[in-house]
Amino acid sequence: MTDVKHTTATVPPPAPPGWTGAAMAIHAVRRMPTPMVVSLQPEGFEPMLIDMRGYVFQWSTPLEQFPDDPATVLIGTRAIRDAEPAFAGDDFVDHPPAFAGASLEPVLWLIGTRAFGGERASWLRSGDRYRLYRWPDFGLLPMTDEQQRIVKASAAGFAVVEKIAQRAKVDVEAAQRVINALSLMGLLRRHAAANAAPDTPPPPPPGSVPGR
């Protein structure tokens, strides 16, 4: 008889809970060549739809009620077909303004500053230096005076997070939350540390459609 070796398929680990998993999914989708709609549903809320192609979102909940630390955030993705309006339903022709969406930057800021519990975002690496290359719209983002100081400190020149915290006279956790958010928003340039591990490709987001 021939021995048959049974192999067990490797099951990817579940996404981290709360906004951390959502931030990781958004970061992965931004690096995909196919434009996507991301659905995020914090526990107790209606789903939020994010159009990564148009950089806009739709949500029935005002951002003033954005939950700081939901136990779960359900994540889904859908590829956008060519010229298809990302949020369009059957009544798009009759009601186009309802599907326009609002600027995504405040949502990415809110997610980024709340994800990872103040630790370094999963796609950032210890020892790397960062510098702001485009100012965010301070009037659009719900940020504190302390957070504004951190953003301005990140524009002063390439620096590690600890140095940025010193410039802004804040603790490292506060600076890290802002750097996480600015990175999620795509507003940072990065100089890799000489001994940093190489970048690894992001995992596909849940529900992604391969080959499309």
N, C-alpha and C positions, 0 to 999 in steps of 0.2 A: 504493500500500500504506500501511496505517496503522502508524505506529511503535508498537511495544509496549514500554512501559517496565517493566522487571523490577525489582521491589523485593525487598530481602532482609529477612526478618523479623529483628527485633532479639532476640537471645538473651540472657536475663538472665545476669549473671556467676555462676559457681558460688559456693556458700556458702564462706566462709573455712574453713580446716581447723580441726580440734580443737574445743575448747570455745567458741571465738569464734563459729563458725557456729551451734552449739547455743544459745548465749545469744541471738543475733539471732533465731533461730526462735522461742524461747520468748517473747521480748518481743513479736514480731509476733502470735503466737497469743493472748497476753493481751489484745490490743487488738481481737480479732475478736469479733463478737457471738455466733457459734456456738461452743458448748462443744466442746473438742477433747481427744483423747488424743494426746500427743506420744511418739514412740518415738525413743530415742537409743541408739545402739550404738557405744561406743568400740571401736577396733580391739583384737581379742583378748578381748572380753568379750561376754556375753549382752546382749540388748537391755534397756534400762530403759524402763518405761512410766510416763508422767506423765499424771495426770488433772487438767487445768487447771480443771475445774469443781469437783471435790472438794478440790483442793489437796493431793493425795496422790500417792505413787509406789509402784511395785513394781520390785524388782531382786533377782536371785538373788545378787549380789555384795555383801558387807558394805561399808558406806561407808568403813570403815577401809582398804579396798583401792582406793579411788577413784583412778584414774590422773590424775596431774598434767598431763601433756601428751601425749595420744594423737595420733598422726599424723592419724588420721581419726576422725570421729564420724558415722555414718550417721544421717540424720534422716528421720523419716516422721510423718505426721499422719493422724488419722481423726476425723471428726465424731461426736459422741455424740448418739444419737437420744433426744430427749425424756427419758423416765423410765428409759432403759436404764442399768443399772449399767456404769460405764466399763470395768471390767476383767473383766466377766462372760463366761464361756464357757458351753458347754452344761451343765456340771456346777455352775453357780452355785447352784442351789437346794439341791443336796446338800452343797456345801462353801463356804458364804458367807464364813467368816472368812478363807479363803485369798485373797480378792479385796478385802479391806478397804483395804489400802495403809497407808503410813506418812506422817507429815508431810513435806511437800515442802520446807520451809524449809532444812533442811541441804543438800539437793541444789542448790537455787538459790544458796546461799552458796558451796558448793564450785565450782560452775560460774562464778559471777560473779567470784570472786577469782582464777580461773585464766584467764579469757578475756581477749582483747585484749592480752596480753603486757604488762600494766601501763599501757597507754595508755587514753585515755578511751573508754568504750563508744560504739558507733556512734550511739546515740540521745541521747546527752548532748552538750551544746554548750559550747564554750569561753566562760568568763565567767559562766556561770550559777551561782547560789548555791543551796546545799542545806541542808536541816535535817531531822534525824530526827524523825518524828512518832509512831512507836511503837517501843518497845523490843523487840528480838528476844529470844528465849529463849536467854540466854547458856549455860545448861546443855545446850541441845539442839544448839547450833552448835559445830563443831570449830574454834575460833578461838584464836589466841595472845593473850598479854597485850598485845602491841603492837596487835593488831587490836581488842581491847576498848577500848583508849585512843582509837583512831580513831573507833569507834562513839560513845563517850561525847563526844568532841570535836565530832562532827557534831550532837549534841543541844543544844549550847550556844547556838545561834543561826544564822541564815542566813549562809553563808560560801562562798566559792569553795574549790575543792579545796586550793589552795596554803595558804590560811588554816587550813583544817582540819588539814593536815599540820603547820603551825607549832604549833597548839594541842596536838596529840598528840605533838610532838617526834619526828616520823618524816619520812622522805623522801616526796616527792610521789608517787612510784610506788606506795608502800605504801598511801598514803591513797586514791589513785585506784582501786586494786584493791578496797578496801572500799566506796567509793562506788559503783563498778560493781555490786557484789554487792547492796548495800542497795537500789539502784534496781531491779535485776532482781527483788528480793523485794517491791517495791512499798512500801518503808518510808520513802521520802523525799518531802518537799515541795520544790518547786523555784520559785525566782524567776528568770525569764528575764533575761538581760543585755539592756540597751537596744539594743545593736547586733547581737544574735544573729540568725542566719538563721532564717526561720520553720521550724516543724516540718514534716517531710515524712511522708506516710503510709508505714507500713512495707510492705515487699514481702510478698506472700502466702507463707507457708511452703511448703516442698516437699511435694507430695502433698495439699494442701488441696483441699477439695471446694467449688467455687464455687456460690453460690445455695442452700446448705443451712444 
